Amino acid sequence: MSAKAERMHLRVDAEQKALLEAASDATGESVSTFVLKAATEAAADVLADRRAFLLDEGAWRVFDEALARPVQDVAGLRELLTTPTVLDEPDEVHR
């Protein structure tokens, strides 16, 4: 990682500051490290589905044709996606 030369300033209210300090204490990180890490991850998530894909005409045609094809039934996938998991159970079961 390169040396940090840029600086950002932000204002927070007392409640936000207390929350950030508590969370950083819980993770064992400084507030700056915690906030930078959380903000960077959030920014990457926001941008993840907004990437530009540049294709030449031939590649675009292949891509467009693939999107137009009917969905294929993959053995076991429907069951996997519709079967309840431990995460679907009420919280009382896990306590």
N, C-alpha and C positions, 0 to 999 in steps of 0.2 A: 504494500500500500504506500502511496506517495505521501510526502510530508504535507500536513494540513496548513495551507497558507490563507485560506478564505475564512471569513468569520460571518456568522449570522446572529442577529439579536432578535429575541422575541419577548413579548410581554405576556405574563400569565397572571391570573388572579390567585388569591391565597389558596383556594380549594384546589385549583389545578396544580399549583406548586407542591402542595402537600401530597397529592396523588402521585405526581411524578417522583418525588423524593421517596415515598413509601415503596413504589414499584422498583426504583433503582436500588434501594436498600435490600429488597427481597431477592433481587438478582445478583447482588454483590458488585454492581457496576456503579460508576459515577453517574450523576444525573445527566451530564453531557453525553456520555457514552450511551446510556439507555435511550435518551431522546433521539440521538443521531441514528442509532441502530433501528429503533421503531419507525422513525420518519423515513429512513431509506428503504426499509422493507415495504412500508405502505406505498411509497412512491413507485417502487418496482411493480407492486401488485396493480396499481392504477394503470400503469403504462403497458402491462403485459399483454392485454388484449387490444392494444391500439397500435401495434407495430405495422409498418408499411411493408408490403410484399411487392417487389418489383419483378415482373415477369415479361419476357418477350412474347410476341404474339402466339408462337407455337406452344410455349409453356402455359400461357393463359388458357388456350383452347383445351389443353389436356386437363388443367385444373377445373375449368368450367364444366367439362364433360363428366369429371369425377363427381362434382357436386350434384349434377343432374341425375346421376344413376340412382336407382332405388336402393334403399338401405338393405344390407344383407343380414339375414338372421344368423347370428353367431351362437353356436351351441352353448347353452348354459348361461349366456349373458342376461337374458330376460329374467331368469330365476335369480341370478346374482343381484340384479338391481332391484328386484321386488321383494326379496326375502328380508324380513326384519332382522336387524342385528342387535347386539348388546347395547348399541347407542340409542336404539329405539325404545328400550325398556324404561319404565319409570325410574326416577332417581333413587327411590327407596330401596330398590333391589341392590344397589351398589354400596349401600352404607353399612 
